[in-house]
């Protein structure tokens, strides 16, 4: 769980220090948003490529190697002398993340009881939640009081602390026996393609909001920079609640629960567009968005696993890459909206994009009415 925590903190902490990074490197906040895109592109490329290339490696040495790359990437980010170097370091950091999550989730789900797959995914995701509820605010606090470079050193330190625990407690496991070509054939299936499309379209809106959450809360909401870590804690608390709620609902009614949650998420984002400049509603909606954004994840992840059961590790990696397609687009979209329409428009566009995910969920229900 601590390993998941360190990877997640490395991914999400950038949202809280975006203005600090922009100021430190003398670029605009919109340009700094492309650091999210660079990390996401690393995951998009690394998800399928690294997973296929490492499919014959034993699991424990693989996990250790992935952690080493992540540590090196975060230290390189801390030492980056300029914006292009930081972009490259973030890209390299992202290369190994999808494969790590794929190995962890696929292994855990393979040992889960029938009908408990989504709840098992939710338990694995607890480390992800803690990365948001604790790691991202801690990293933001460090960035605001010590400097954004210290934030990346802190993320690397989290992984270094976890490394001896992996060496001590993770059991040795053999490599997968399925051929890479055999696993790739799974993605020709229509339901697998729909499941990955659901991940991309269902998340792109809320990821765009989270990417620019710090300037949204300060410039639109009127909060001070010192309040941002507290509000990120609130978001993370919602994420923990949503994680377990989503797992519970998905185990009982997979696709319908995802569809309902996406509909509520779209409405919540639209409410943020209307009320985001009022502090009390904005704080409450920050919690709600954290809850809903993470409530959909167990169902989406389980849908991919059930439709691509012949290639679980690669399927999870590709789905994680799909999530990062949403994140990469979010970084670009948010920057474009800031320049053309202003920060506040991000909320409204995010709500509309979430409805596209709802449409995919509804179509998938029609294709598989018993899901």
C-alpha positions as CSV (number, residue, x, y, z in Angstrom):
1,X,0.0,0.0,0.0
2,X,2.9,2.4,0.8
3,X,4.3,1.7,-2.7
4,X,0.9,2.7,-4.3
5,X,0.9,5.7,-2.0
6,X,4.2,6.9,-3.3
7,X,3.3,6.4,-7.0
8,X,0.0,8.2,-6.5
9,X,1.6,11.1,-4.7
10,X,4.0,11.5,-7.6
11,X,1.2,11.6,-10.0
12,X,-1.3,13.9,-8.3
13,X,1.0,16.3,-6.3
14,X,1.7,18.4,-9.3
15,X,-1.8,19.9,-9.2
16,X,-1.1,21.5,-5.8
17,X,2.2,23.1,-6.8
18,X,1.3,24.1,-10.4
19,X,1.5,27.9,-9.7
20,X,4.8,27.4,-7.8
21,X,6.4,25.5,-10.6
22,X,5.1,28.0,-13.1
23,X,6.6,30.9,-11.1
24,X,9.9,29.0,-10.5
25,X,10.5,28.2,-14.1
26,X,9.0,31.5,-15.5
27,X,6.3,29.9,-17.5
28,X,2.5,30.4,-17.4
29,X,0.2,28.2,-15.4
30,X,-1.3,27.0,-18.7
31,X,2.1,25.9,-19.8
32,X,2.9,24.3,-16.5
33,X,-0.3,22.3,-17.0
34,X,1.6,20.5,-19.8
35,X,3.6,18.8,-17.1
36,X,0.5,16.8,-16.3
37,X,0.3,15.9,-20.0
38,X,4.0,14.8,-20.1
39,X,3.4,12.4,-17.2
40,X,0.2,11.1,-18.7
41,X,2.0,10.5,-22.1
42,X,4.6,8.5,-20.2
43,X,1.9,6.3,-18.8
44,X,0.1,6.1,-22.2
45,X,3.3,4.8,-23.9
46,X,4.6,2.9,-20.9
47,X,1.4,1.1,-20.1
48,X,1.3,-1.4,-23.0
49,X,5.0,-1.2,-24.0
50,X,6.6,-1.7,-20.6
51,X,4.0,-4.4,-19.7
52,X,4.6,-6.4,-22.8
53,X,8.4,-6.1,-22.6
54,X,8.4,-7.2,-18.9
55,X,5.7,-9.9,-19.2
56,X,8.3,-12.7,-18.7
57,X,9.9,-11.2,-15.6
58,X,9.2,-12.5,-12.1
59,X,6.9,-10.1,-10.3
60,X,9.0,-9.1,-7.3
61,X,12.1,-8.0,-9.2
62,X,9.8,-6.2,-11.7
63,X,8.2,-4.2,-8.9
64,X,11.6,-3.2,-7.5
65,X,12.8,-2.2,-10.9
66,X,9.7,-0.1,-11.5
67,X,10.2,1.6,-8.2
68,X,13.8,2.4,-9.0
69,X,12.8,4.1,-12.2
70,X,10.1,6.1,-10.4
71,X,12.6,7.3,-7.7
72,X,15.1,8.3,-10.4
73,X,12.4,10.3,-12.3
74,X,11.3,12.2,-9.2
75,X,14.9,13.1,-8.3
76,X,15.5,14.2,-11.9
77,X,12.4,16.4,-11.6
78,X,13.7,18.0,-8.4
79,X,17.0,18.8,-10.1
80,X,15.6,20.0,-13.5
81,X,17.2,23.3,-14.4
82,X,14.5,24.4,-16.9
83,X,11.0,23.6,-18.1
84,X,11.9,21.3,-21.0
85,X,14.1,19.1,-18.7
86,X,11.2,18.9,-16.2
87,X,8.9,17.9,-19.0
88,X,11.2,15.1,-19.9
89,X,11.7,14.0,-16.3
90,X,7.9,13.8,-15.8
91,X,7.5,11.8,-18.9
92,X,10.1,9.3,-17.8
93,X,8.5,9.1,-14.3
94,X,5.2,8.2,-15.9
95,X,6.6,5.3,-18.1
96,X,6.5,2.7,-15.3
97,X,3.3,3.6,-13.4
98,X,0.7,1.8,-15.4
99,X,2.7,-1.4,-15.4
100,X,3.1,-1.2,-11.6
101,X,-0.6,-0.8,-11.0
102,X,-1.4,-3.5,-13.5
103,X,0.8,-6.1,-11.7
104,X,-0.6,-5.1,-8.3
105,X,-4.3,-5.1,-9.3
106,X,-4.3,-8.2,-11.6
107,X,-2.5,-10.3,-8.9
108,X,-4.9,-9.2,-6.2
109,X,-8.1,-9.7,-8.3
110,X,-6.9,-13.2,-9.3
111,X,-7.2,-14.2,-5.7
112,X,-10.5,-12.5,-5.0
113,X,-13.7,-14.4,-4.2
114,X,-16.4,-14.4,-6.9
115,X,-18.5,-11.3,-6.8
116,X,-15.8,-9.4,-4.8
117,X,-13.6,-8.2,-7.6
118,X,-14.6,-4.6,-7.4
119,X,-14.2,-4.5,-3.7
120,X,-10.7,-6.0,-4.1
121,X,-9.9,-3.2,-6.6
122,X,-11.2,-0.7,-4.0
123,X,-8.9,-2.1,-1.3
124,X,-5.9,-1.8,-3.6
125,X,-7.0,1.7,-4.5
126,X,-6.8,2.7,-0.8
127,X,-3.1,3.4,-1.2
128,X,-4.1,5.6,-4.2
129,X,-6.7,7.4,-2.0
130,X,-4.1,8.0,0.8
131,X,-1.7,9.4,-1.8
132,X,-4.4,12.0,-2.6
133,X,-5.7,12.6,1.0
134,X,-2.2,12.7,2.6
135,X,0.5,12.6,0.0
136,X,-0.7,15.4,-2.3
137,X,-1.5,17.9,0.5
138,X,1.9,17.1,2.2
139,X,3.7,17.6,-1.1
140,X,1.7,20.9,-1.7
141,X,2.6,22.1,1.8
142,X,6.3,21.3,1.3
143,X,6.2,23.0,-2.1
144,X,4.6,26.2,-0.7
145,X,7.0,26.4,2.3
146,X,10.2,24.9,1.1
147,X,10.0,25.0,-2.6
148,X,8.5,22.9,-5.4
149,X,11.8,21.0,-5.9
150,X,11.6,19.7,-2.3
151,X,8.2,18.3,-3.2
152,X,9.7,15.9,-5.7
153,X,12.5,14.9,-3.3
154,X,9.7,14.1,-0.8
155,X,7.9,11.9,-3.3
156,X,11.2,10.0,-4.0
157,X,11.7,9.6,-0.2
158,X,8.2,8.0,0.1
159,X,9.3,5.3,-2.4
160,X,12.7,4.8,-0.7
161,X,10.9,4.2,2.6
162,X,8.7,1.6,0.9
163,X,11.5,-0.2,-0.9
164,X,12.8,-2.3,2.1
165,X,9.2,-3.3,2.9
166,X,8.8,-4.6,-0.6
167,X,12.1,-6.5,-0.3
168,X,10.9,-8.0,3.0
169,X,7.2,-8.7,2.5
170,X,6.3,-9.1,-1.1
171,X,6.5,-12.8,-1.9
172,X,8.3,-14.2,-5.0
173,X,5.9,-14.8,-7.9
174,X,6.5,-16.3,-11.3
175,X,6.1,-14.4,-14.5
176,X,2.9,-14.7,-16.6
177,X,2.7,-17.6,-18.9
178,X,0.4,-16.1,-21.6
179,X,2.2,-14.9,-24.8
180,X,2.3,-11.2,-25.5
181,X,0.7,-11.7,-28.9
182,X,-2.1,-13.8,-27.3
183,X,-2.8,-11.0,-24.8
184,X,-2.9,-8.3,-27.5
185,X,-5.7,-10.2,-29.3
186,X,-8.0,-9.5,-26.4
187,X,-8.3,-5.9,-27.5
188,X,-10.0,-6.7,-30.7
189,X,-13.2,-7.4,-28.6
190,X,-15.9,-4.8,-28.8
191,X,-16.7,-4.9,-25.1
192,X,-13.0,-4.4,-24.2
193,X,-12.9,-1.4,-26.5
194,X,-16.0,0.0,-24.9
195,X,-14.7,-0.5,-21.4
196,X,-11.5,1.4,-22.2
197,X,-13.5,4.2,-23.9
198,X,-15.7,4.4,-20.8
199,X,-12.5,5.0,-18.7
200,X,-11.3,7.8,-21.1
201,X,-14.5,9.7,-21.6
202,X,-15.8,9.2,-18.1
203,X,-12.7,10.7,-16.5
204,X,-11.5,13.4,-18.8
205,X,-13.8,16.1,-17.4
206,X,-13.0,15.6,-13.7
207,X,-9.3,15.1,-14.4
208,X,-9.3,18.5,-16.2
209,X,-10.7,20.1,-13.1
210,X,-8.2,18.4,-10.8
211,X,-5.3,19.3,-13.0
212,X,-6.1,23.0,-12.4
213,X,-7.6,22.6,-8.9
214,X,-5.2,25.0,-7.2
215,X,-5.8,28.0,-9.4
216,X,-9.5,27.2,-9.6
217,X,-9.8,27.3,-5.8
218,X,-7.7,30.5,-5.4
219,X,-8.5,32.6,-8.5
220,X,-12.2,31.5,-8.9
221,X,-13.1,30.4,-5.3
222,X,-11.2,33.2,-3.6
223,X,-9.3,30.8,-1.2
224,X,-5.8,31.6,-0.1
225,X,-2.9,29.5,-1.2
226,X,-2.6,28.2,2.4
227,X,-6.1,26.8,2.2
228,X,-5.3,24.7,-0.8
229,X,-3.7,21.8,1.1
230,X,-6.7,21.7,3.4
231,X,-9.1,21.6,0.5
232,X,-7.0,18.8,-1.1
233,X,-7.4,16.9,2.2
234,X,-11.2,17.4,1.8
235,X,-11.0,16.1,-1.8
236,X,-9.0,13.1,-0.6
237,X,-11.5,12.3,2.2
238,X,-14.2,12.3,-0.5
239,X,-12.0,10.0,-2.6
240,X,-11.7,7.4,0.3
241,X,-15.4,7.4,0.8
242,X,-16.1,7.2,-2.9
243,X,-13.6,4.4,-3.4
244,X,-15.4,2.0,-1.0
245,X,-18.8,3.2,-2.1
246,X,-18.0,2.5,-5.7
247,X,-16.6,-0.9,-4.9
248,X,-19.8,-1.8,-3.0
249,X,-22.1,-0.6,-5.7
250,X,-20.2,-2.2,-8.6
251,X,-20.2,-5.6,-6.9
252,X,-24.0,-5.4,-6.9
253,X,-24.7,-3.7,-10.3
254,X,-21.6,-2.9,-12.3
255,X,-22.5,-0.8,-15.3
256,X,-25.8,0.7,-13.9
257,X,-23.9,2.0,-10.9
258,X,-21.2,3.5,-13.0
259,X,-23.8,5.2,-15.2
260,X,-25.6,6.7,-12.2
261,X,-22.4,7.9,-10.6
262,X,-21.3,9.6,-13.9
263,X,-24.7,11.4,-14.1
264,X,-24.3,12.7,-10.6
265,X,-20.7,13.7,-11.3
266,X,-21.8,15.7,-14.4
267,X,-24.4,17.5,-12.3
268,X,-21.8,18.3,-9.5
269,X,-19.4,19.8,-12.0
270,X,-22.2,21.9,-13.4
271,X,-23.0,23.1,-9.9
272,X,-19.3,24.0,-9.4
273,X,-19.6,26.2,-12.5
274,X,-22.4,28.1,-10.9
275,X,-21.3,28.1,-7.3
276,X,-17.5,27.9,-7.5
277,X,-17.0,31.5,-6.4
278,X,-18.7,30.9,-3.1
279,X,-16.4,29.4,-0.5
280,X,-18.8,27.2,1.5
281,X,-20.4,25.5,-1.6
282,X,-17.0,25.3,-3.3
283,X,-15.6,23.4,-0.3
284,X,-18.5,21.0,-0.2
285,X,-18.3,20.5,-3.9
286,X,-14.6,19.7,-3.7
287,X,-15.4,16.9,-1.3
288,X,-18.3,15.7,-3.6
289,X,-16.1,15.7,-6.7
290,X,-13.4,13.7,-4.9
291,X,-16.1,11.2,-3.8
292,X,-17.7,10.8,-7.2
293,X,-14.4,10.8,-9.2
294,X,-13.2,7.8,-7.2
295,X,-16.5,6.1,-6.9
296,X,-16.5,5.3,-10.6
297,X,-13.0,3.8,-10.7
298,X,-13.7,0.3,-9.1
299,X,-16.5,-0.3,-11.5
300,X,-14.6,0.9,-14.6
301,X,-11.5,-1.2,-13.6
302,X,-13.6,-4.3,-12.9
303,X,-15.4,-3.9,-16.3
304,X,-12.1,-4.0,-18.0
305,X,-11.0,-7.1,-16.1
306,X,-14.2,-9.0,-16.8
307,X,-14.2,-8.2,-20.5
308,X,-10.5,-9.0,-20.9
309,X,-10.1,-11.9,-18.5
310,X,-7.7,-13.7,-20.8
311,X,-5.1,-10.8,-20.4
312,X,-5.7,-9.2,-17.0
313,X,-2.3,-7.6,-16.5
314,X,-2.0,-6.0,-19.9
315,X,-5.7,-5.0,-19.8
316,X,-5.2,-3.1,-16.5
317,X,-2.1,-1.5,-17.9
318,X,-3.9,-0.4,-21.1
319,X,-6.8,0.9,-19.1
320,X,-4.5,2.9,-16.9
321,X,-3.0,4.3,-20.1
322,X,-6.5,5.1,-21.2
323,X,-7.0,7.1,-18.0
324,X,-3.9,8.9,-18.9
325,X,-5.1,9.7,-22.4
326,X,-7.8,11.6,-20.5
327,X,-5.2,13.3,-18.3
328,X,-3.0,14.2,-21.3
329,X,-6.0,15.8,-23.0
330,X,-7.0,17.4,-19.8
331,X,-3.7,19.3,-19.5
332,X,-4.0,20.6,-23.0
333,X,-7.7,21.3,-22.8
334,X,-7.4,23.2,-19.5
335,X,-4.6,25.4,-20.8
336,X,-6.6,26.2,-24.0
337,X,-9.7,27.0,-22.0
338,X,-7.8,29.3,-19.6
339,X,-6.4,31.2,-22.5
340,X,-9.6,31.4,-24.5
341,X,-12.5,31.4,-22.0
342,X,-11.0,31.8,-18.5
343,X,-10.6,29.4,-15.6
344,X,-14.2,29.1,-14.6
345,X,-15.2,27.6,-18.0
346,X,-13.3,24.4,-17.1
347,X,-16.1,23.4,-14.8
348,X,-18.8,23.6,-17.5
349,X,-16.8,21.9,-20.2
350,X,-15.9,19.1,-17.7
351,X,-19.6,18.5,-17.0
352,X,-20.3,18.2,-20.7
353,X,-17.4,15.8,-21.3
354,X,-18.6,13.6,-18.4
355,X,-21.9,13.2,-20.1
356,X,-20.0,11.6,-23.0
357,X,-18.8,9.0,-20.6
358,X,-22.4,8.5,-19.4
359,X,-23.4,7.9,-23.0
360,X,-20.8,5.1,-23.3
361,X,-22.0,3.6,-20.1
362,X,-25.6,3.6,-21.3
363,X,-24.6,2.1,-24.6
364,X,-22.6,-0.6,-22.8
365,X,-25.7,-1.5,-20.7
366,X,-27.7,-2.0,-23.9
367,X,-25.0,-4.3,-25.2
368,X,-24.8,-6.2,-22.0
369,X,-28.1,-5.8,-20.1
370,X,-27.3,-8.3,-17.4
371,X,-24.1,-6.4,-16.3
